[in-house]
Amino acid sequence: MMLPPDRRHRAVALCILSLAVARAAAVELEPIPPGEFAVATTHFAVREQADAKAMFAFLNGKVSATGTQYLTDILVHPEAVPTVQVEVPADAALYGAQAGTRLPLVLLVAYPTTRDNPRAGYKFPYRETGDALFTHMQQPGDKPLFANSTAKYPLILLSGGYNTHSLWHLSHMKALAAHGYIVADMLHGDGRGTSFPSNLALRCLQVRATLDFLLRDRDFGPAIDPARIGITGESAGGHTAAAALGGVDSAGRIPAGAEARIKAGFGLVPFFGASFGIWPFKQELWYFGEDHAGLRRVDRPFMAVYGADDSNVPPEGVEAALRAMGGPATAIMLDGEKHLVSDAAAGDIRTWEILFFNAWLRGDATARQQLAAASSVRGGVNDHVTIRRP
């Protein structure tokens, strides 16, 4: 049915007005530039290996007929590398051969340092990776050289994707540290685990042990503000972050891993559960519940950035998970991006992440206002907010 001319004119005017309002409401963020601080790292020197496959086995952990391999086996100066001993509960049904043992966990810490830090960089001897340059790396006997020796810095724990390691996260760590954060990556060593659920449970233990270690450390402890601790995770690391913020397995297969000292969590393509394969080999990996009911206890701020074309972590699953959370939740979709996001998306992701931590760890009122109003980041890929719950 055709509208009369006067009503058609009013309809067109309303449509134009609606578009104008929508454009006015859409706030584009300018990409956050690189941070002002130079970045230093803890010691990480290793003995070179015959090939990339051998190096990966040590970085990620491996169990073979001859025993377990891990990074601690090839450290040149193990005494100079932050290493946590994780007490594994005596639950053989969950942890298998690791039950009742002490499991080493290597940490890599990046932190803001002085521009005139004289310590040399170290190029890690492994090519099949991302950024491999450890800037201003501490040598045995060195103390951290912070940009401000009397400051208390926010701490961000980093939990990587399943079967990944610090060399894939180093540029991410340096970007955060350059903005004034101490960043600690946990080399989970998933390759040492007996199963996926055992590794998810171990990651929760590792988060708690890492916090205990760093806050008690005579060098890093005094430089960390214990009231400003966050966690960032990618893929399975997003699952780790959600568990640290209170997410539970309502079926009781994995012990709760809530860590009250962590105030906010960020997830890039975060994994919240999935079904893989087909019967009779189908695996149901819903450790927060297929209905995400286990995430209702997540009452602290969480932000997810995810890909619209991600087949490993489907976008509808991310959105359902964030809607189930009990606290402030924000979701940003990256159009056209898959599970391995492109370099073009890096600026968008870092802008959202740094803004998020500035708002929730630093209490930055301007950052909080920007988060409440922004719809996308200028440039990069097409990104847009899909969920925003204060």
N, C-alpha and C positions, 0 to 999 in steps of 0.2 A: 504494500500500500504506500503510495507516494504522499509525503507530507505537503500541506499547503505552503506557499512561498514564505510566509512570515515565520512559520514553525521551522522550515528548513534553514532559514537564516539564523534563527536562535540556536538550532542544533549545531550548526557550523561554528557559531561564536563560542558555544559551550565547549566544543571539542578543542578549539584553538586555546581557550582559557585553560582547559585541563592540561593540555600539553605544556603550556607556559608554566603552570604551577608545578608540574612534574619536573620540568627542567630547573626551575628555581630551587626545588626541594633536593635535587641531585647535587651533592657536593663532591667535587673531585679533589682528592688530596694531591699535593705535590709530592713526588718521590722524596723520601728522606735521603739526604746526601750521606756519603761515607762519614763515619765518626771522626772526632777530632783527635783521638788518642792513638799513639803507636801501640802495638800489641806484642806482648812477650808470651812465651809458653814454658811450661815445665819440660824437663829433660825427656827425650824420647828416642835416643840413639839406639840402633839395633845392629846386629851382625848381618851382613848381606847374605842372601840366600841364592841358591842355584837358579831359580826361576820364579816367575810370578805366582805360580800355583803353590809352591812351597811357602812363599811369603804370606799368601792369603791364609793358609792353614794356621799360621802362628797369630796373625792379626785377628782372625775370626774364631779361632779354636777348632780343634779337630780331635775326634776319638778314633783310634785305630786299634788293630790287634796288638800293637806294641805299647799302647798307652795313650795319654792325652797330651796334645800340643797346645801351647798358648804363648802369647807374647812374652811372658816372663822367662821363657826358655831361651830367648835370643837377645835380651837386653844387654847392652854393653856395660852399663853401670846400674844394675837393678836397685842399688841402695839410693840412687838419686831420682828414681821414678815413683811418684805417688801410687802406692799399691794397697788396696784394702783387702783384708781377709774376711770373707763372708761366711758366717756360720750357717750351714745348711741343716735344717731340721731333720731329725731321724725318721723321715717318712719315706720308706722305700717305695711305696706304691706310687708316689708322686715324683720323687727325685731320683729313683733308681740307684745307681752306683754312687751318686753324689751325696746321698742321704747320710747325715751325720759327719760330713767332712767339712774342712775349711777350704773354701774356693777362692783363689786369688782373683782380684779385679783390678786391672790397671786403669788409672785415670790419666787423662790429658787435660791440663788446665791452661786456659788462655786468659790473659788479664791486661788491663790498661797499664802501660808503662810510660816512662819519660821519653821524649823525643830524642834525647841524647844518650839513650841506653847503648853502651858500647858492645854489648854481647852480640856475637855473630849469629847468623841464621844457620839452619841445618836443613839440607835437602834429603828427604827420606828416600832410601834406595828402592823405590817401587814405582813403576811407571803406570800400571793399570789402576789409576786412581784419579781423584780430583786434585785439589791443591795439596802439594806435598812439601811446602816450604814452611818450616817452623821458625818464625821470626824471633830474634833476640832470645834464643833458647837458653835456658839455664843450664849450666854445667855442674858436675858434682861439686857440692860444697857451696854453690850459689844460693842466696836467699832471693825471694821475689823482689823485684825492683818496681814498686807501684808508682803510678803517675803522681799520687799524693800519698805520702807515707803515713799520714794521720787519718785518712778518709776511711769510711765504712762503705763498702761497695755492695750493691745488690748481687745476689748469686743466682745463676741460671744453670740447672742441671740439663744435660742433653742426653736423650735416649734415642739411639738410631733405629733404623729399620731392621727387620729380621735378617740376620746374617750379613750385617754391615759393620763397618769399623770407622775409626776416627779420621782416616785419610779422606773419606768421602764427606766428612763433616767440617773439615778444617776451615774452609773459607767461610762457612756459616758461623763458626765459633769466632773467627777474627772480626767478622762484621759486627757481632754483638759486643765483643770486648772493646772494639774501637768506640763504642757508644757508652763506655763506662761500666760495663758489667764484667764480673768474674764469671767465666763459663767453664764448667767441668763436664767433659764427655766421659761416659762410662763405656769402656770396651767390654760389652756384655759377654762376648765370647760364646754366642749362641751355638756354635758348632760343637761345644763341649756337652751340651744338654742331651737328655735322653728322649725328650719329646717336646712338642710345641707347648702344651700346658705347663710342663715343668719349667721351661724357659720363661714363660710369662710370670710364673710364681717366683723364679729366681730373680727376675728383673725387679720385682717389688722389694725383695730382700736387699738387692744391690743399691737401690735408691736410698733406703734407710741407712745402710752401712756407709754409703758415700757421705751423706749428710753428717753422720756421727764423726766420721774421719776428718772431714774438712773443718767442721766447727771446733774440733778439739786440736787441730793442727797448730803448732806453735807459730808457723809462718802465715798461713792463710786464715786461720781462725780469727785473729784480731782485725783482719781487713774485711771480714764479711759482716754485713748487717743481718742478724738472724731473723729480723722481722720482715725482710724483703727477699724472699726466696721464691723462685719460680721454676718451672720445668717446661722444656720444649721437646717435642718428639715427632719423628717422621714415620709414617706407616705404623708398624708395630710399636714404635716409640710413642705414637699417639695413644695407643692402648695402655702403655706403661704410665703415661701422664695422667690419663683418666683414672686409672687404678690408684695412683698416688693422691688424687684429689677426692677419693672416696668411692669410686666405682667398685662394685662387688659382683662376684659370681654367686647368684642366688641359689644355684644348685650345689654349692659347697665344694666344687672340684678344685678350686684354687683358693688359698687363704686370702683374706682381705689384706690389702696393702696400703691402706690410707695413711698418709703422712701429714700430720697437722701442721708441720712447719712450712709446708709448701702453700703459697698463697694464690697462685694463678698458674694456668697451664695453656700451652699453645700446641696445636697439632697441624702438621702439614700432611695432606692426604692420610688422615688418621684412620687406622683400622679399628673398627668397633665390633667386628664379628662377621662371619660369612659361612656359606655352605660351598664346599669344593668337591668336584668330581661327581660321578654318578653311581647309583647303586650297582653292585654291593660295596663299592669302594668310596662311597660318599662320606665326607667328613663334615661334621657340624661343629664349627668353631665359634660358638656364640657364648663367650664367657661373661658377658654382661646380660645375657638373655636375648633370645630372638626378638623380644619386644622391647629390649633395652631397659627393662625395669631396673637392672642393677646400676644404672647411671643416675637414678633419682637422688642418690645421696651425694652426688657431685654438686656441692653448694657454693663452690668458689668459682671465680670467673674462668671461662674456657673460650678460646677462639680456635676455629678450624678453618683452614684454607684448603680447598680441594678442587679436583679437576672434573669438568663436566663430562669428559669422555674416559674417565678412569674405570676400567673393567675389574681391577683388583679391589678397589674400594669405591663401589658405585655411589654416585652423589646422593641418591635417595636414602641410602643407609646412613650417610654422614648427617643428613638433615634430620632423620628420625632420631638419631642418637642425641643430637644437640637439643631437640625439642623435649627429650626425656630428662635432660639434666635439670637439677633443682635450682641452680644458681644462674648468674648472668652468663649468657651464651651468645656468641656471634659467629656466623658462618659466612665465608666469602667464597664464591664460586669463580674458578678460572675457566672461561670458555675455551673449548678446544684442547684443553690440557689433559694428559693421561697420568698414569701413576708416576712415571718419571717425568717430572715437569721440565719444561724447556728453559734454556738460559734466558729467553725473553721475559719469562715470568719472575725472574729472580728479584728484580727491583720492587715489583708489586708485593711479593711475599715478605721481603725484609721490611718494607715500609709498614705493612700491617703488624708484623711481629714486634718491631721496635716500638711502634705506637702503643700496642697492647701492653707491653711490659712497662713502658714509661707511665702509662695510666695506672696500672694495678700494682706495680712494685714501687714505683717512685712517688705515687700519689700526685702525678702531674695533672693539674686541673685542665690545662689546655689540651693535653692529649686525651683526657676523658671526654671533653666536649667534642673533639674531632671524631673520636670513635662513635659518639652518639649521633653525629650528623652525616658523616662521610658515607658515600655510596660506592666509590671506586678510587683507584689511584691513576693519575694521569700517565699516559704512555704505557709501555710494557704490553701486556695482553689485555683483552677485555675481561675485567673483573667486576664483580658486583655483589653487594650484600644480599644474602637470601634469608638470613635469620638475624634478628637483633632483639635480644631480650635483656633489659637492664637488670 
